[in-house]
Amino acid sequence: NIGSSLDSWLREEGLYEEVSATAIKRVVARQVEAAMEEKGLSKSEMARRMQTSRAALDRLLDPDNAGVTLSTLQKAAAVVGRQVRLELV
């Protein structure tokens, strides 16, 4: 199974957490962007409704920027009628 051998290799190299965080961030950024498109929201309007700056929204939508706060993510989710769910597994 390639997935488990890749996970093992990433763990051995000490890269698993970083790669996993980047993958999660990319998925979340795509989901927010898709929800914005579905609602017909521009970046400027999305930022206004989130009561945040356009720069903060750009950081959220940047798939390579893992430094997004949970608060910003929750605001974005609320604006597009979604929820954030987190769990430890």
N, C-alpha and C positions, 0 to 999 in steps of 0.2 A: 504494500500500500504506500504509494508515493507521499500522500499527505502526512502520514505518521512519521515517515523517515525524514521529511522536510522539517516537521516540528522538532524532531529529535536533534537534527543537525543545528537548527536555529538555537535551541536550548544549549547545546554543547558550546556553541560559539558565543553565547551570551547575548544573542540578538532577538530572541523570541518576543520579549515584552515590547521592544521598540517596533519591530515589524508588525506585531499584532495591533499596537496602538495606531500606527499609521494606516493599517488596513481599515480599522474601525472608523477612523476619522474620515477617510475617503468615502466610505459608504454613507456616513452621516451627512457629509457635504453634498453628495449626490441626491440624497433623499430630500434635504432642505431645498436644494435647487429645483428638483422635480415638483415639489409641493408649491413652490413659488410660481412656477410656470403654470401649474394646474389652476392656481388662484388668479393668474394674470397679474402678479405683483412684480414691479420693477425693484431693483436693489434699493433705490432711494425710498420708495414707498414702504418696502419691507423694513428698512432701518427706522423710518419714522414711526411705523406702528410698533416696533420693538422698543421705541424710545431709547435708541442707541445711535451711535455714529455709523456712517457708511463704512468707515475703516474697520469697526468691530464686526460688521456683517461680512466684509471682505475676508477677514481672518477666519470667520466661521465657514465660509464657502471655499477657502483655500485648502485643498486636500492635503497639502504638505505641512500645514500649520497645525500642530497637535495641541497648541496652547490655548484652547478655547475653554471658557468657564462653563460650568453646568448652568449657571444663571442665564448666560447668553443663549445657550442651547434651549433651555426651557422657554425663554421669551420667543425664540424663533418658532418653536413647536406650537405654542399657543396662538401665534399670529396665523399660522396656516391650518389651525384646527386639529393639531396632532398632540400627542403626549410623548414624553421621554420615559423610557423604561430602562432601568439598569439592574443588573443582578450579578452577584458573585457566583461563579460556578466552579 
